[in-house]
Amino acid sequence: MERRVTLRDVAKKMGVHLSTAARALRQDPRISEETRSVICAGAEKLGYKPDPMMSAFSAYRQSTRPTAYHGALAFVTNFPTEDGWHSPGADLYFAGAKERAAQLGYDLQEFWMRAPGMTGKRASQILAARGVQGLLLSPQPLGQGELDLDWNGFSTVAFGYSTVRPRMHLVSTTHFRSVRTLVLHMQELGYRRIGFCSIEHMDERTDQLWSAAFHHAFASLPQSREIPLCIPPFLTKEKFLKWYHRWKPEAIISSESDYIQKWLRADGRRIPADVGLASVNIQGPQSRQSGIHEKSPLIGRTAVDMLVGMINRAERGIPQDPLRILVEGQFAPGKTLARVKRA
């Protein structure tokens, strides 16, 4: 039987140390890209294939060792104020990302793009001087965000769809499926006239996937076709109540459920006795609100996994084929939807 080609054979043939060969085949960035390419090509020519048992043992040994420090990552924000990026969802993205980064040996730092005197060139220089290898792009203030950096120096992953230029790899929740899931649950509860209410820039931040999903749902919601979507540039109590009184939906899907609850109650409406309410973006499965739990910490951890993989493969710059990783949300029953009783 032909002898298996080993890692030691590859190292000997390529004239490098065993550890160098091992790191090159793992795409370790500590080995230059040119050396990695030469060693990988040589290993393929020799017919080398990793031993699955040895790979598993190596992974186990690595998992029992203290995590080594590998470098810094930056959580890049672009709001008018330094703290403007904070929101329940973004805070949980950051918390999940920071936890996962630490597990992988990276320090995640905040970086504000609109600091006084900051330019794209200056920001790139500062990030490089700090040893930052990878960037996580926080959700932008509005739905058509742009950033100017020397992208060739970094691996980059964006949260959501609000950074439209340049187009980067991104991690997001399944906005379209979230609305479809809500519609199905609300139909099962007996709701027939369902309305949708958001804000224009919030829908833009999802690449219009919320409104697209609701339009798609009209096929199974014949009575809801009568209710136009409420997506104004700015949502006020007066605008919302005017829409609500005109169309009288039995239930509402919204990204602004906190405000809408207050406005409906101030108008004398009981939730869910008089009108049901479902949120597309709640931040915990035990929330009192009914809706979709977006699993934001998992989105943060997933973004770091993707980013560190790119760093290890030396994938930098603007990708030719941007990838989308979608983390599916979970329906949370909450207390703001109830089964409809009809005469």
N, C-alpha and C positions, 0 to 999 in steps of 0.2 A: 504494500500500500504506500502511495506517495506521501512523503513527510509534509506536514503542514508548515507553511511559511510563517515564521514567528516575527515578532517585533524586533528581536535581536538580529535576525537575518536582515531586516530592512535597515537597521542602524549600521550594520557592518558593510552592507552593499553601498550605502550612501556616504559612508565615512564620517558618521556623526555619533555622538554619545547616545546611549539608549534613551535617556530622559529627553533629549532633544527630539528624537524620532517620535516618542510618545506624545510630547506636547504638540509637535507639528501635525500629527494625525488627529489630535483633538481640536485643531484650529486655535490653539492658545495664542493670544495676541503678543505674548512675550517673545515669540519667534517671528522673525520678519516674514512678511507676506511672500516674498520671493523664495525664501528657504522653505516655507510651508508648501508652496506649490511644487517645488522640485522634489521634496521628500514624498508628498502625496502621489505625485506622478510615478516616482520610482516604486513606491509600495504597490500601486495598482499594476504596474508592469510585472512585478514579481508574483502577483496573485495573492497578496496579503489580504486576509480578512480577520477582523478582531475575533478573539476567542470569547464567546458569550459568557462563559463561566468566569474567566479572568476579568472581563469587563464588569460583571456584577460584583465580584470580590473587590475590585478597585473602587467601584462606586461606594461600596459599604465602608471601606477603609476611609475614604474621603469624608463620608458622612459622620464618622466618629471623631474626626479631628476638629479642633477649634477653627472657626471660619477665619481665613486669612483676609487681610484688607487688600482689595483690588483697585480701589480708586473712588472717584466721586461721580455722582450723577446730579443733574440739575432739573428742578421742577420750575419751568419757565412760565412766568405770569406776565400778562400784558394789559392789565387794567389801569385806568387813570390814577388810582391810588395804590400804594404798596399792598394794602390789606384788602383791596376791592375784590380779589378773586374768591374770597371765602364765601362758601355756601354749604349747606348740609352735604350735597353730593360731592363737591370738589374737596371738601375737608376729608371725606371718607376715601376719595381717590388717593389723596396724599398720604393718609394714615396707612392704607393698605400697601401703597407703593414703598413707603419708608420701612415698614416692617419687612417686606420681601427683600428690599435692597440690603438691609442689615444682615439678613440670613445668607445672602449671597456674597457678602463682603464688601458692600458699597455704602458710601455715605450719601444720602439724598439731601441736597441743599436747595432752598428757595432762591430764585433769581428773578428780579423785577426788571423788565425790559424798559420801563418808562422812568427810571431814576433820572434825576436832573443831569443833563449833559450826556445822557446815554444815546449812542447810535448803534446801528447794527455792527459796524466794524469794531467799535469800542467794546461792545458786549462780547463779541467773538474772542477778542484778545483777553478779556478778563476771564472768561470761561476756560480758555486754553491755559492761562497762567495758573488757574486753580486746579489744573489736572482733570478737568471734567471730560469724560469720554462719551457720555450719553445724555440726551436731553429728553425729558418728558414735557410735552406742551400742554399746559393747563387749558381748559376750555376758555375761549376768547370772550370778551365782553359782549360782542354781537355775533350774528351768524355768518358774517362774511370776513373773517379775520385774516390778516396777512402779517407775516413776520419776515424780517430781513436779518439774516445771519450768514456767516461763512459755513454753510451746511457741510462742506466737504471735510471739515474737521471733526464731525460728530456723527454718532448713530442717534437716530431720532424716532420717537413714537409719540403720536398725538392722542389726547383723550377726546373722543367724539368727532363731530364733523365741522366744528366751527372754525377751524383753521383751513381755509380753502386754498391759500397760496403760501408756500408750495404744498403740493399734495404729498403727504407723508403716510407711512404705515399708521394705522390707528386701532385703538381698542374702544369699544362702545357697548352699550346695552342694545338689545334688539327692539328699537323704537316701534317699527312697523308691527312686529309680532305682539308687542305689549298692548297696543290698542286693539288688535284683533282678539287677544286673550280676554281683555276687559269686556268687549262687546259680547263674546260668547257667554261669559259668566253672567252678565246682566240680562241677556236673553233668557238664560236658564232660570233666573229669578223672576221672570215675567215682565220685564220692562220692554215697552214697545216704542215709545217716543224718547229716543236718546239724543242728546245734544252734545256738541263738542265746543269747548271754550279754552282759548290759550291767548298768547300774545305773539304778534308777528315775528319778532326777533327770536322768541323761544322756539317757534316752529322752524325757523330758518336754521337754528343751531342743530336741529335733528335732520337737516337736509330735506325738510318737509315730509319726513316719514310718518309723523303723527297724523297730519291732515290727509296724506295719501292713503293711509290705512283706514281712516274713517270713511273717506269717499268710497274705498273698495268695499267697506262693510255695508254700504247702502243697499247692495243687492239682497242682503238678508234682513234689512231694516226698512221695509217699504214705508212705514209711518214716519220714520226719521228723515226721509228725503225732503219732507216739508220744512225741516228746521235747518236754516243756513248755518254754516259754521261761524262761530263768533271768534274771529282772530284779528282784532284791531291792532294798530301800531302801539297804542297804549290802552291798557284796560283799567277803567275806573268803575267805581260802584254804580254811577249813573248809567254808564254804557252797558254794564252787565245786566242791571235790573231792567233796563229798557228792552234788551234782547230777551231776557227771561220772561217778562210779562207778555211780550208780543207772541212768543212761540210756545210757552208753557211745556217745556220738556219734563218727562217723568223722572229722568235721571240725566246727569251731566258727567262727562269725562273731561278732566281738565289738568293742566300743569300748574294751576294757580288755586288749588283747593283750599289752602289756608284762608286766603282772602275771600273766596266765594262762600265758604262756610259762614264767616262773619257777616257778609252782606245778606245772605239768605236769612240768617237768624234775626238780624236787625229788621228785616222785612216781614218778620212774623212767620217764617217758614220753619217747619220741623224737619230735621234730617235724622233718619231717612223716611219718617212717616209721610211727609208731604212731597219730598223730592230726594232721590238718591244721588250720591256723589262719589265718584271714583277718581283717584289720582293716578296719573301715569308715572309718577316719580317719587314714591315714598321711600324713606331711607331705613326701614326696619320692618321685619316680618311681623312684629308685635304691635305695629302702629294702630291707633284707634281708627285711622282712616282706612277705608277699603281702597284697594288699588294694586299697583305693581311695585314690588320691592325690587329695586334695581341692582342690588348686590354690589354697591359701589366699592367696598374694600376689595372684593374679588377682582373687579375691573382694574383697580390699582395694582394688585399683585400680578395679574396677567400682563399688564403693560410692562412691568419690570422684567418679568420672565422673557418677554419678547425682546426688550431692549438689551438685556445682558447677552442673550443669544446672538444678537447682531454685533455687539462689541466683540464677542469671542470669534465671530466669523469675519471680523474687520469690514463689516458692511457700513459704510459711511456715505454721507451725501444724500441727495434727493433720489429716491428709488425710481427706477424705470417703470416698475409695476407695483404700485402701492397695494399693500395687503390690508384686509379688514378682519379683525378678530371680534366676534360678537359674543357677549356673555348674556345668556337668556335670563330675564327677570322671572319673578315668581309671584303668583297672585296671592295677595294677603286679604282674607275675608273682611277684617275690620268691623266697624260698627256703622258705617255710613251708607251701606246698601242693605236692603231687606227684601224678603220675598213679597211680591205684589199680590194683594188680595183683590180679586175682581168680583163684582156681583154676578 
